[in-house]
Amino acid sequence: MGDLRPCYRLKKRKEFSHVFATGRSAAGSLMVVYSLSRDGGSVRVGFSAGKKLGNAVLRNRVRRRIKEVVRKSLPDLVNGRDLVVIVRAGAVKATCLELEKEFQLICRRLKLWRVP
């Protein structure tokens, strides 16, 4: 399981806030995805898992699983976007396959998915 390279990550609070304030969003039962178009470049992704999910061990486990789903999906996403993925409580008990299906569904809803 590889991690997202730094060039694909959003890390700063300012970047997250900008995506929240001006981007579009779509929600599912396991996650919410915010999307903001920008000029060129690859897709950059930030992740958020609030304390409502549980202790740090649970939050980090879910965040790692979501990161892996996004990493696998990067080649299928439209370039030039900033994404923020907010994990919901249902994701703690969801399988990787369920997370993957929901992420793809939300990306299609936001017109981020390149593959028909």
N, C-alpha and C positions, 0 to 999 in steps of 0.2 A: 504494500500500500504506500504509494508515493504521495508526498505533500504537494500543494500548489506552489509553484515557483514564485518568488517575490514579485516578479513583473505582472503576475495575475492577481495580486491581492490589493484590497483596500485596507488600510490600517488606521488612518488618522480620523479623529472625530469629525473634523471639518469635511472630509470626503463623504463620510456616512451621512452627516447632516444635509449636505447638498443633494444627495440622492433622495433622501426622505422628503425634502422640501419641494423639489422640482420634478421628481420622477413619477412614473406610473407604478401601480402595484396590482398584484393578483394574489389571492389567498386560497389555500387549501386547508385541509384539516391538520396537516403535519407541518406546514411552513407557509410563510408569506415571502414573496419575492418582490423587491422594488427594483425598477429598471430605469436607467437614465442614459439617453443617447449622448455621445460625445464625438469629437472629431477624430477619426481614424484610430489606429492602434488595436490592440487585442482586447479581449474581454477582461475586466478586472472585477473581482468578487470579494465582498466582505461578509463575515458571518457574525451572528449575534444569537446567544442563548442566554436568556434571562434566568434569574435566581428561582423563579417559579418552577423551573424544570426539576430542581433538586440540588444536591450538593455539587461541588466542583468536579468530582469524579464523573458523575452522570452527565453534566453539561459538556465536559470535554470529550467524553465518549461519543455523544450525539453529534457534536461539532465535527469530530474526526470522520464520522460516517457520512455526514452531509458533504464535507470537503471532498471525500473520495467520489461521491456521486457526481459532484460538479466537475471534478478533475476529469472523469471519464467522459463527461458530456461536452467539454470545451470545444472539441473539433466540430461539433454539430451546432454551436451557437453562432449567431450573427456577430461579427466584429464591431468594435467601436461602441461598446456598452459598458456601463458600470452597474453592477448588481449588488444588492444587499439581501442576504437570505436570513430571515428571522425564524428560528426554530420554535415550533409550538409543542405543547406538552405531549401530544399524541406521538411525536417522533421518538420519544424515549423507548416505547415498546414496539415501534414499527421495525419491520425487516428492511434490509438494504434494498430489496426489490421494490417494496412499497414506496420507500423514499425516492428511488429512481423514477418510478412511474409518475409519482406526484410532481416531481421536479420537471419532468418532460411535459406533463399536462399544463403546468403553470407557464412554462416557457412558450409553449404553443399559443396559449391564451394571450401572452404579451407579444407575440410575433417575434420571438427571439430564436426560434428553432429553424435551422436552415433546411433540414431534411423533411420531406413531406410525410 
